[in-house]
Amino acid sequence: MNKYFCEVFIMKKLGSPRDLLVMTLGTAIIAGAVFFFLIPADIPLGSVTGLALVLNRITSIRISLLTFILNVVLLIIGFLTIGREFGAKTVYTSILLPTIMAGLEKALPNNTSIMGDPILDVVCFLFVCAIGQTMLFNANASSGGLDIVGKILNKYLRMELGPAVALAGMCVSLLTLFCYDLRTVILSLLGTYLSGIVLDHFIFSMGGKKKVCILSQKEDEIKRFILDDLNRGATLYDVIGAYDGVKRREILTIVDKNEYRSLLSYINRTDPSAFVTVYPVNEVVDNAHRIPKPKKKA
């Protein structure tokens, strides 16, 4: 009986066995990219592992342990500031990533550069890491880290998730000024910028937005999440089902890759039976100004 309830709990929190497998493989690929390419290159990109590289130069603490500590600290800050929005998937991948890195450090203590050139190492890291991140994205998960910082900035400063995560990454890259030469700093900034472009290419091909259409019994909750948490607009359409003739309201919104992941994760938690259709958007032209909400009467 306990085994049954454990399996139900895992499936409810982490998704199906396929999702768990995809998350594990995606996280393992990211850990491998960090260990075999980023660490030998010694060029800290804008990520938690990049910050761990900087701190490793100062403290000599193992990079896997530093990554673990940073992820745990960010998870705690995230839970304290924006609640349980992250869910079990983010906790799972945030802990699994440094665990796999620690295993690689013990198995291959004398790991050196495969490519023999730091720039080629960074290029390989970007592409291999993008594969792992895309796998996590398709499982409605993330590797935690700076995504948590992005969500905090999104909530309190009303920044869009994409620019918020990019800003956090650039700040990490600028920290290299304190313990690396100017060449490494420039490579770190360029690598951080290129990582977003490569990931966008893998996830959305050449498009950067998604049009999401949602039919749900929890329409109000999802609408409020889009407006208040994602700080995005939404349009409501009256639709009628051809089979049952029931009148419903469809929510339409346009989001970027980070917001899409957050939205899909929220929908899965709030209404797993929701019907969602997604379309790629190549360009958005918005010349309208949002009308301010009327103030409530006292």
BALOBA-1460 file (C-alpha; in Angstrom, 3 decimals):
// residues 298
<rec num="1" residu="m" x="0.000" y="0.000" z="0.000"/>
<rec num="2" residu="n" x="2.831" y="2.409" z="0.923"/>
<rec num="3" residu="k" x="4.541" y="1.615" z="-2.369"/>
<rec num="4" residu="y" x="1.325" y="2.433" z="-4.246"/>
<rec num="5" residu="f" x="0.903" y="5.792" z="-2.512"/>
<rec num="6" residu="c" x="4.587" y="6.582" z="-3.123"/>
<rec num="7" residu="e" x="4.163" y="5.917" z="-6.843"/>
<rec num="8" residu="v" x="1.009" y="8.075" z="-6.960"/>
<rec num="9" residu="f" x="2.810" y="10.897" z="-5.115"/>
<rec num="10" residu="i" x="5.775" y="10.773" z="-7.481"/>
<rec num="11" residu="m" x="3.551" y="10.805" z="-10.579"/>
<rec num="12" residu="k" x="1.482" y="13.685" z="-9.217"/>
<rec num="13" residu="k" x="4.493" y="15.835" z="-8.304"/>
<rec num="14" residu="l" x="7.046" y="14.868" z="-10.948"/>
<rec num="15" residu="g" x="4.747" y="13.797" z="-13.782"/>
<rec num="16" residu="s" x="4.669" y="10.527" z="-15.661"/>
<rec num="17" residu="p" x="7.580" y="8.041" z="-15.671"/>
<rec num="18" residu="r" x="8.414" y="9.376" z="-19.138"/>
<rec num="19" residu="d" x="8.664" y="12.939" z="-17.760"/>
<rec num="20" residu="l" x="10.895" y="11.710" z="-14.946"/>
<rec num="21" residu="l" x="13.146" y="9.900" z="-17.438"/>
<rec num="22" residu="v" x="13.330" y="12.948" z="-19.713"/>
<rec num="23" residu="m" x="14.154" y="15.239" z="-16.773"/>
<rec num="24" residu="t" x="16.850" y="12.867" z="-15.532"/>
<rec num="25" residu="l" x="18.467" y="12.508" z="-18.966"/>
<rec num="26" residu="g" x="18.221" y="16.248" z="-19.662"/>
<rec num="27" residu="t" x="19.818" y="17.089" z="-16.320"/>
<rec num="28" residu="a" x="22.550" y="14.489" z="-16.901"/>
<rec num="29" residu="i" x="23.332" y="16.036" z="-20.291"/>
<rec num="30" residu="i" x="23.610" y="19.507" z="-18.718"/>
<rec num="31" residu="a" x="25.859" y="18.144" z="-15.956"/>
<rec num="32" residu="g" x="28.046" y="16.458" z="-18.588"/>
<rec num="33" residu="a" x="28.258" y="19.671" z="-20.611"/>
<rec num="34" residu="v" x="29.375" y="21.584" z="-17.514"/>
<rec num="35" residu="f" x="31.929" y="18.961" z="-16.439"/>
<rec num="36" residu="f" x="33.466" y="18.104" z="-19.810"/>
<rec num="37" residu="f" x="33.362" y="21.526" z="-21.490"/>
<rec num="38" residu="l" x="32.632" y="24.499" z="-19.219"/>
<rec num="39" residu="i" x="34.889" y="23.600" z="-16.293"/>
<rec num="40" residu="p" x="37.975" y="22.780" z="-18.457"/>
<rec num="41" residu="a" x="37.402" y="26.008" z="-20.433"/>
<rec num="42" residu="d" x="37.313" y="27.948" z="-17.125"/>
<rec num="43" residu="i" x="35.086" y="30.607" z="-18.667"/>
<rec num="44" residu="p" x="32.182" y="31.312" z="-16.282"/>
<rec num="45" residu="l" x="29.001" y="31.876" z="-18.266"/>
<rec num="46" residu="g" x="25.928" y="33.542" z="-16.792"/>
<rec num="47" residu="s" x="24.525" y="30.642" z="-14.776"/>
<rec num="48" residu="v" x="24.689" y="29.132" z="-11.311"/>
<rec num="49" residu="t" x="27.505" y="26.831" z="-12.431"/>
<rec num="50" residu="g" x="29.281" y="29.898" z="-13.831"/>
<rec num="51" residu="l" x="28.953" y="31.594" z="-10.440"/>
<rec num="52" residu="a" x="30.288" y="28.393" z="-8.845"/>
<rec num="53" residu="l" x="33.352" y="28.640" z="-11.112"/>
<rec num="54" residu="v" x="33.995" y="32.189" z="-9.870"/>
<rec num="55" residu="l" x="33.584" y="31.167" z="-6.219"/>
<rec num="56" residu="n" x="35.809" y="28.129" z="-6.785"/>
<rec num="57" residu="r" x="38.660" y="30.473" z="-7.703"/>
<rec num="58" residu="i" x="38.196" y="32.292" z="-4.409"/>
<rec num="59" residu="t" x="37.443" y="29.398" z="-2.033"/>
<rec num="60" residu="s" x="38.810" y="26.255" z="-3.789"/>
<rec num="61" residu="i" x="35.578" y="24.456" z="-2.771"/>
<rec num="62" residu="r" x="34.480" y="21.800" z="-5.264"/>
<rec num="63" residu="i" x="32.286" y="23.218" z="-8.042"/>
<rec num="64" residu="s" x="29.611" y="20.538" z="-7.549"/>
<rec num="65" residu="l" x="29.300" y="21.435" z="-3.855"/>
<rec num="66" residu="l" x="29.155" y="25.156" z="-4.618"/>
<rec num="67" residu="t" x="26.452" y="24.514" z="-7.246"/>
<rec num="68" residu="f" x="24.476" y="22.473" z="-4.717"/>
<rec num="69" residu="i" x="24.715" y="25.196" z="-2.067"/>
<rec num="70" residu="l" x="23.744" y="27.948" z="-4.504"/>
<rec num="71" residu="n" x="20.753" y="25.962" z="-5.817"/>
<rec num="72" residu="v" x="19.512" y="25.203" z="-2.298"/>
<rec num="73" residu="v" x="19.870" y="28.851" z="-1.257"/>
<rec num="74" residu="l" x="17.984" y="30.011" z="-4.368"/>
<rec num="75" residu="l" x="15.230" y="27.442" z="-3.769"/>
<rec num="76" residu="i" x="14.796" y="28.639" z="-0.186"/>
<rec num="77" residu="i" x="14.717" y="32.290" z="-1.301"/>
<rec num="78" residu="g" x="12.236" y="31.358" z="-4.030"/>
<rec num="79" residu="f" x="9.894" y="29.586" z="-1.623"/>
<rec num="80" residu="l" x="10.073" y="32.492" z="0.837"/>
<rec num="81" residu="t" x="9.457" y="35.191" z="-1.768"/>
<rec num="82" residu="i" x="7.051" y="33.684" z="-4.296"/>
<rec num="83" residu="g" x="5.738" y="30.530" z="-2.634"/>
<rec num="84" residu="r" x="5.532" y="27.020" z="-4.057"/>
<rec num="85" residu="e" x="5.382" y="28.009" z="-7.700"/>
<rec num="86" residu="f" x="8.479" y="25.986" z="-8.578"/>
<rec num="87" residu="g" x="7.080" y="22.590" z="-7.653"/>
<rec num="88" residu="a" x="8.826" y="19.255" z="-7.245"/>
<rec num="89" residu="k" x="10.344" y="19.253" z="-10.744"/>
<rec num="90" residu="t" x="12.537" y="22.276" z="-10.077"/>
<rec num="91" residu="v" x="13.618" y="20.882" z="-6.706"/>
<rec num="92" residu="y" x="14.417" y="17.513" z="-8.326"/>
<rec num="93" residu="t" x="16.566" y="18.932" z="-11.140"/>
<rec num="94" residu="s" x="18.250" y="21.503" z="-8.865"/>
<rec num="95" residu="i" x="19.453" y="18.733" z="-6.551"/>
<rec num="96" residu="l" x="20.164" y="16.172" z="-9.277"/>
<rec num="97" residu="l" x="22.461" y="18.460" z="-11.304"/>
<rec num="98" residu="p" x="25.175" y="18.949" z="-8.648"/>
<rec num="99" residu="t" x="24.783" y="15.306" z="-7.559"/>
<rec num="100" residu="i" x="25.698" y="14.072" z="-11.051"/>
<rec num="101" residu="m" x="28.531" y="16.607" z="-11.214"/>
<rec num="102" residu="a" x="29.881" y="15.286" z="-7.907"/>
<rec num="103" residu="g" x="29.800" y="11.745" z="-9.287"/>
<rec num="104" residu="l" x="31.743" y="12.834" z="-12.359"/>
<rec num="105" residu="e" x="34.295" y="14.658" z="-10.203"/>
<rec num="106" residu="k" x="34.954" y="11.477" z="-8.218"/>
<rec num="107" residu="a" x="35.013" y="9.223" z="-11.282"/>
<rec num="108" residu="l" x="37.268" y="11.525" z="-13.354"/>
<rec num="109" residu="p" x="39.325" y="13.631" z="-10.926"/>
<rec num="110" residu="n" x="41.892" y="14.583" z="-13.590"/>
<rec num="111" residu="n" x="39.430" y="15.755" z="-16.214"/>
<rec num="112" residu="t" x="40.983" y="17.998" z="-18.867"/>
<rec num="113" residu="s" x="39.775" y="19.798" z="-21.981"/>
<rec num="114" residu="i" x="38.473" y="17.493" z="-24.706"/>
<rec num="115" residu="m" x="38.820" y="20.067" z="-27.468"/>
<rec num="116" residu="g" x="42.120" y="21.538" z="-26.309"/>
<rec num="117" residu="d" x="40.825" y="25.078" z="-26.849"/>
<rec num="118" residu="p" x="38.672" y="27.064" z="-24.387"/>
<rec num="119" residu="i" x="36.617" y="28.764" z="-27.105"/>
<rec num="120" residu="l" x="35.765" y="25.421" z="-28.744"/>
<rec num="121" residu="d" x="34.926" y="24.068" z="-25.295"/>
<rec num="122" residu="v" x="32.452" y="26.917" z="-24.765"/>
<rec num="123" residu="v" x="30.881" y="26.362" z="-28.196"/>
<rec num="124" residu="c" x="30.436" y="22.652" z="-27.452"/>
<rec num="125" residu="f" x="29.032" y="23.499" z="-24.026"/>
<rec num="126" residu="l" x="26.426" y="25.844" z="-25.517"/>
<rec num="127" residu="f" x="25.089" y="23.265" z="-27.963"/>
<rec num="128" residu="v" x="25.199" y="20.248" z="-25.650"/>
<rec num="129" residu="c" x="23.659" y="22.206" z="-22.772"/>
<rec num="130" residu="a" x="20.898" y="23.497" z="-25.088"/>
<rec num="131" residu="i" x="19.937" y="19.883" z="-25.866"/>
<rec num="132" residu="g" x="19.551" y="19.127" z="-22.154"/>
<rec num="133" residu="q" x="17.636" y="22.347" z="-21.477"/>
<rec num="134" residu="t" x="15.297" y="21.624" z="-24.385"/>
<rec num="135" residu="m" x="14.561" y="18.188" z="-22.918"/>
<rec num="136" residu="l" x="13.722" y="19.806" z="-19.588"/>
<rec num="137" residu="f" x="11.593" y="22.419" z="-21.330"/>
<rec num="138" residu="n" x="9.582" y="19.700" z="-23.090"/>
<rec num="139" residu="a" x="8.978" y="18.052" z="-19.707"/>
<rec num="140" residu="n" x="7.737" y="21.415" z="-18.298"/>
<rec num="141" residu="a" x="10.765" y="21.619" z="-16.020"/>
<rec num="142" residu="s" x="13.872" y="23.741" z="-15.608"/>
<rec num="143" residu="s" x="17.274" y="23.288" z="-14.009"/>
<rec num="144" residu="g" x="16.423" y="25.926" z="-11.401"/>
<rec num="145" residu="g" x="19.305" y="28.290" z="-10.795"/>
<rec num="146" residu="l" x="18.881" y="31.705" z="-12.380"/>
<rec num="147" residu="d" x="15.337" y="30.832" z="-13.507"/>
<rec num="148" residu="i" x="14.405" y="31.340" z="-9.851"/>
<rec num="149" residu="v" x="16.076" y="34.752" z="-9.809"/>
<rec num="150" residu="g" x="14.203" y="35.613" z="-13.009"/>
<rec num="151" residu="k" x="10.860" y="34.718" z="-11.430"/>
<rec num="152" residu="i" x="11.629" y="36.837" z="-8.384"/>
<rec num="153" residu="l" x="12.488" y="39.838" z="-10.579"/>
<rec num="154" residu="n" x="9.354" y="39.150" z="-12.603"/>
<rec num="155" residu="k" x="7.158" y="39.272" z="-9.523"/>
<rec num="156" residu="y" x="8.628" y="42.252" z="-7.713"/>
<rec num="157" residu="l" x="9.993" y="44.410" z="-10.557"/>
<rec num="158" residu="r" x="7.434" y="43.359" z="-13.201"/>
<rec num="159" residu="m" x="10.189" y="42.412" z="-15.619"/>
<rec num="160" residu="e" x="9.440" y="39.872" z="-18.317"/>
<rec num="161" residu="l" x="10.919" y="36.479" z="-17.497"/>
<rec num="162" residu="g" x="13.252" y="36.333" z="-20.506"/>
<rec num="163" residu="p" x="14.992" y="39.682" z="-19.885"/>
<rec num="164" residu="a" x="15.004" y="39.005" z="-16.110"/>
<rec num="165" residu="v" x="16.924" y="35.735" z="-16.514"/>
<rec num="166" residu="a" x="19.258" y="37.392" z="-19.062"/>
<rec num="167" residu="l" x="19.942" y="40.257" z="-16.631"/>
<rec num="168" residu="a" x="20.805" y="37.804" z="-13.846"/>
<rec num="169" residu="g" x="23.128" y="35.955" z="-16.223"/>
<rec num="170" residu="m" x="24.912" y="39.140" z="-17.272"/>
<rec num="171" residu="c" x="25.420" y="40.085" z="-13.618"/>
<rec num="172" residu="v" x="27.097" y="36.717" z="-13.003"/>
<rec num="173" residu="s" x="29.321" y="37.258" z="-16.043"/>
<rec num="174" residu="l" x="30.358" y="40.694" z="-14.778"/>
<rec num="175" residu="l" x="31.518" y="39.113" z="-11.506"/>
<rec num="176" residu="t" x="34.377" y="37.564" z="-13.477"/>
<rec num="177" residu="l" x="35.950" y="41.048" z="-13.444"/>
<rec num="178" residu="f" x="37.145" y="40.355" z="-9.885"/>
<rec num="179" residu="c" x="39.150" y="37.192" z="-10.579"/>
<rec num="180" residu="y" x="39.628" y="36.795" z="-14.359"/>
<rec num="181" residu="d" x="41.349" y="38.788" z="-17.076"/>
<rec num="182" residu="l" x="39.507" y="41.046" z="-19.526"/>
<rec num="183" residu="r" x="39.572" y="38.416" z="-22.305"/>
<rec num="184" residu="t" x="37.719" y="35.924" z="-20.102"/>
<rec num="185" residu="v" x="35.182" y="38.574" z="-19.056"/>
<rec num="186" residu="i" x="34.391" y="39.380" z="-22.699"/>
<rec num="187" residu="l" x="34.141" y="35.686" z="-23.593"/>
<rec num="188" residu="s" x="31.820" y="35.164" z="-20.622"/>
<rec num="189" residu="l" x="29.503" y="37.975" z="-21.704"/>
<rec num="190" residu="l" x="29.461" y="36.793" z="-25.326"/>
<rec num="191" residu="g" x="28.897" y="33.185" z="-24.278"/>
<rec num="192" residu="t" x="26.017" y="34.173" z="-22.004"/>
<rec num="193" residu="y" x="24.388" y="36.121" z="-24.820"/>
<rec num="194" residu="l" x="24.889" y="33.310" z="-27.343"/>
<rec num="195" residu="s" x="23.503" y="30.684" z="-24.951"/>
<rec num="196" residu="g" x="20.088" y="32.354" z="-25.089"/>
<rec num="197" residu="i" x="20.163" y="32.458" z="-28.893"/>
<rec num="198" residu="v" x="21.164" y="28.793" z="-29.167"/>
<rec num="199" residu="l" x="18.470" y="27.729" z="-26.707"/>
<rec num="200" residu="d" x="15.841" y="29.753" z="-28.561"/>
<rec num="201" residu="h" x="16.859" y="28.030" z="-31.793"/>
<rec num="202" residu="f" x="16.509" y="24.583" z="-30.249"/>
<rec num="203" residu="i" x="13.156" y="25.274" z="-28.582"/>
<rec num="204" residu="f" x="11.343" y="27.615" z="-30.933"/>
<rec num="205" residu="s" x="13.373" y="27.190" z="-34.127"/>
<rec num="206" residu="m" x="13.678" y="30.806" z="-35.309"/>
<rec num="207" residu="g" x="10.586" y="32.127" z="-33.513"/>
<rec num="208" residu="g" x="10.592" y="33.685" z="-30.074"/>
<rec num="209" residu="k" x="6.941" y="33.687" z="-29.041"/>
<rec num="210" residu="k" x="4.097" y="31.242" z="-28.600"/>
<rec num="211" residu="k" x="0.389" y="31.822" z="-28.986"/>
<rec num="212" residu="v" x="-1.359" y="29.748" z="-26.340"/>
<rec num="213" residu="c" x="-5.092" y="28.993" z="-26.447"/>
<rec num="214" residu="i" x="-6.596" y="27.526" z="-23.283"/>
<rec num="215" residu="l" x="-9.963" y="25.941" z="-22.510"/>
<rec num="216" residu="s" x="-10.291" y="25.237" z="-18.795"/>
<rec num="217" residu="q" x="-12.773" y="24.920" z="-15.969"/>
<rec num="218" residu="k" x="-10.379" y="27.105" z="-13.927"/>
<rec num="219" residu="e" x="-10.576" y="30.013" z="-16.345"/>
<rec num="220" residu="d" x="-10.442" y="32.766" z="-13.702"/>
<rec num="221" residu="e" x="-7.404" y="31.321" z="-11.903"/>
<rec num="222" residu="i" x="-5.437" y="30.895" z="-15.151"/>
<rec num="223" residu="k" x="-6.441" y="34.348" z="-16.369"/>
<rec num="224" residu="r" x="-5.260" y="35.936" z="-13.118"/>
<rec num="225" residu="f" x="-1.950" y="34.051" z="-13.317"/>
<rec num="226" residu="i" x="-1.343" y="35.396" z="-16.845"/>
<rec num="227" residu="l" x="-2.228" y="38.970" z="-15.883"/>
<rec num="228" residu="d" x="-0.701" y="39.194" z="-12.403"/>
<rec num="229" residu="d" x="2.189" y="36.697" z="-12.335"/>
<rec num="230" residu="l" x="3.360" y="36.726" z="-15.954"/>
<rec num="231" residu="n" x="2.343" y="40.368" z="-16.406"/>
<rec num="232" residu="r" x="0.996" y="39.488" z="-19.842"/>
<rec num="233" residu="g" x="-2.238" y="40.408" z="-21.594"/>
<rec num="234" residu="a" x="-4.931" y="37.939" z="-22.557"/>
<rec num="235" residu="t" x="-7.985" y="37.866" z="-24.791"/>
<rec num="236" residu="l" x="-11.207" y="35.949" z="-24.065"/>
<rec num="237" residu="y" x="-13.298" y="34.372" z="-26.816"/>
<rec num="238" residu="d" x="-16.708" y="32.747" z="-26.539"/>
<rec num="239" residu="v" x="-16.561" y="29.322" z="-28.184"/>
<rec num="240" residu="i" x="-19.061" y="26.495" z="-28.555"/>
<rec num="241" residu="g" x="-18.113" y="22.831" z="-28.643"/>
<rec num="242" residu="a" x="-19.330" y="21.153" z="-31.849"/>
<rec num="243" residu="y" x="-19.896" y="17.809" z="-30.115"/>
<rec num="244" residu="d" x="-21.736" y="18.818" z="-26.937"/>
<rec num="245" residu="g" x="-22.896" y="22.331" z="-27.890"/>
<rec num="246" residu="v" x="-21.622" y="23.700" z="-24.566"/>
<rec num="247" residu="k" x="-20.609" y="27.351" z="-24.513"/>
<rec num="248" residu="r" x="-17.173" y="28.044" z="-23.037"/>
<rec num="249" residu="r" x="-14.615" y="30.838" z="-22.934"/>
<rec num="250" residu="e" x="-11.177" y="30.414" z="-24.471"/>
<rec num="251" residu="i" x="-8.161" y="32.292" z="-23.143"/>
<rec num="252" residu="l" x="-5.629" y="33.450" z="-25.730"/>
<rec num="253" residu="t" x="-2.251" y="34.858" z="-24.763"/>
<rec num="254" residu="i" x="1.189" y="35.321" z="-26.335"/>
<rec num="255" residu="v" x="4.237" y="34.474" z="-24.229"/>
<rec num="256" residu="d" x="7.969" y="33.945" z="-24.586"/>
<rec num="257" residu="k" x="9.776" y="30.659" z="-23.880"/>
<rec num="258" residu="n" x="10.237" y="31.202" z="-20.131"/>
<rec num="259" residu="e" x="6.695" y="32.433" z="-19.642"/>
<rec num="260" residu="y" x="5.352" y="29.523" z="-21.700"/>
<rec num="261" residu="r" x="7.117" y="27.047" z="-19.439"/>
<rec num="262" residu="s" x="5.741" y="28.766" z="-16.312"/>
<rec num="263" residu="l" x="2.245" y="28.967" z="-17.791"/>
<rec num="264" residu="l" x="2.178" y="25.316" z="-18.822"/>
<rec num="265" residu="s" x="3.461" y="24.258" z="-15.410"/>
<rec num="266" residu="y" x="0.752" y="26.328" z="-13.688"/>
<rec num="267" residu="i" x="-1.980" y="24.894" z="-15.924"/>
<rec num="268" residu="n" x="-0.813" y="21.334" z="-15.209"/>
<rec num="269" residu="r" x="-1.036" y="22.015" z="-11.475"/>
<rec num="270" residu="t" x="-4.301" y="23.948" z="-11.537"/>
<rec num="271" residu="d" x="-6.318" y="22.023" z="-14.127"/>
<rec num="272" residu="p" x="-4.640" y="18.906" z="-15.585"/>
<rec num="273" residu="s" x="-7.706" y="18.332" z="-17.804"/>
<rec num="274" residu="a" x="-7.366" y="21.724" z="-19.528"/>
<rec num="275" residu="f" x="-7.262" y="21.728" z="-23.340"/>
<rec num="276" residu="v" x="-4.282" y="23.723" z="-24.598"/>
<rec num="277" residu="t" x="-3.218" y="24.451" z="-28.165"/>
<rec num="278" residu="v" x="0.082" y="26.180" z="-28.956"/>
<rec num="279" residu="y" x="1.196" y="27.977" z="-32.123"/>
<rec num="280" residu="p" x="4.594" y="29.511" z="-32.999"/>
<rec num="281" residu="v" x="4.597" y="33.288" z="-33.486"/>
<rec num="282" residu="n" x="7.307" y="34.823" z="-35.666"/>
<rec num="283" residu="e" x="6.564" y="38.470" z="-34.959"/>
<rec num="284" residu="v" x="4.347" y="40.599" z="-32.728"/>
<rec num="285" residu="v" x="3.486" y="44.207" z="-33.588"/>
<rec num="286" residu="d" x="1.871" y="45.970" z="-30.637"/>
<rec num="287" residu="n" x="1.172" y="49.657" z="-31.090"/>
<rec num="288" residu="a" x="-1.566" y="49.741" z="-28.479"/>
<rec num="289" residu="h" x="-1.188" y="51.023" z="-24.950"/>
<rec num="290" residu="r" x="-2.657" y="49.025" z="-22.101"/>
<rec num="291" residu="i" x="-5.622" y="50.783" z="-20.516"/>
<rec num="292" residu="p" x="-5.054" y="51.174" z="-16.770"/>
<rec num="293" residu="k" x="-7.419" y="49.265" z="-14.542"/>
<rec num="294" residu="p" x="-10.121" y="51.389" z="-12.917"/>
<rec num="295" residu="k" x="-9.603" y="52.091" z="-9.244"/>
<rec num="296" residu="k" x="-11.974" y="50.407" z="-6.838"/>
<rec num="297" residu="k" x="-14.389" y="52.701" z="-5.079"/>
<rec num="298" residu="a" x="-13.901" y="53.056" z="-1.366"/>
